[in-house]
Amino acid sequence: MKEITVISGKGGTGKTTFTANLASILDNLVVGDCDVDAPNLHLLLNPRNKSEAVFKGMKLAVKNDDLCIDCGLCYENCRFNAITADNYQIKNLKCEGCAVCSYVCPTDAIRMEEIETGTLYEAESNYGEMVHAKLIPGADTSGKLVSEVKNRASEIAKTKNKDWILVDGSPGIGCPVIASLTGSDMAVLVTEPTLSGFADLKRVMEVVNHFKIQAGIVINKFDLNSNITAKIEAFAEEEKIELLTKIPYSRVIVDSLKKGELFVDNDQELRTKMLTVKEKLTKILER
């Protein structure tokens, strides 16, 4: 069983579109959508949810007014301005769950209580089983929810003897990306030939190198800027990173997305490119 995580360093490069089309090419796999802040892989894979579970990823302060003696210690010690000055009520949207207020309260009027921060789904798609999740807008602990998605996908893959785990990671280089990469056999970096795309590619490559994970690069819409595409290819050669494929800007892809379809089903040349990606990934991971 091999685990591949698709990341991008920035949003809008076509990472999820690439992942969905690769999922249709790979056989005997489990798919995990780890972009829990803004999940959209389901829009292309159309999974049928089999179960959902509440995810509680953090604790917030809860006050018992009957025990409160209005000493104000919670207000004085809160560094996040999460407690009102007049009647010492807790503002949930500003509470960071640090528990200082609970620690300094002399009457135990404040306790830390787990709250719901997201939902975890197990589903079935036409291309295999899928695990995805959705973080409540504004909630913290996206990294924890990403880890939960990956752990569940791994459990399913082991139990059902799957050959692949394909993970759609988060954009950027933060905690959700690190959680997405943990335990992966290979990272596929989807980039675009723009100055910001190239800069963020180099940043996220530093993260991949830190965890000593094999990497491959996909240049999406490569024909929009031949100069930057050449720089990305030179970077890949210099860093000894496999260039998996170059995908052109195509009306077929745009029209497929509008219809919620996969471009590999609508263009034979693009399908051939994705089959080549599969062959390269297999050879790299066999090494």
Secondary structure as UniProt FT lines:
FT   STRAND          2..7
FT   TURN            11..12
FT   HELIX           15..25
FT   STRAND          29..33
FT   TURN            36..37
FT   HELIX           42..45
FT   STRAND          48..55
FT   STRAND          58..63
FT   TURN            65..67
FT   HELIX           73..77
FT   TURN            85..87
FT   TURN            92..94
FT   HELIX           100..104
FT   TURN            106..107
FT   STRAND          110..115
FT   STRAND          118..125
FT   TURN            126..127
FT   STRAND          128..135
FT   TURN            137..138
FT   HELIX           142..159
FT   TURN            160..161
FT   STRAND          164..168
FT   HELIX           175..181
FT   TURN            182..183
FT   STRAND          186..191
FT   HELIX           195..210
FT   TURN            211..212
FT   STRAND          214..220
FT   HELIX           222..224
FT   HELIX           226..238
FT   TURN            239..240
FT   STRAND          242..247
FT   HELIX           251..259
FT   HELIX           263..265
FT   HELIX           268..286
//
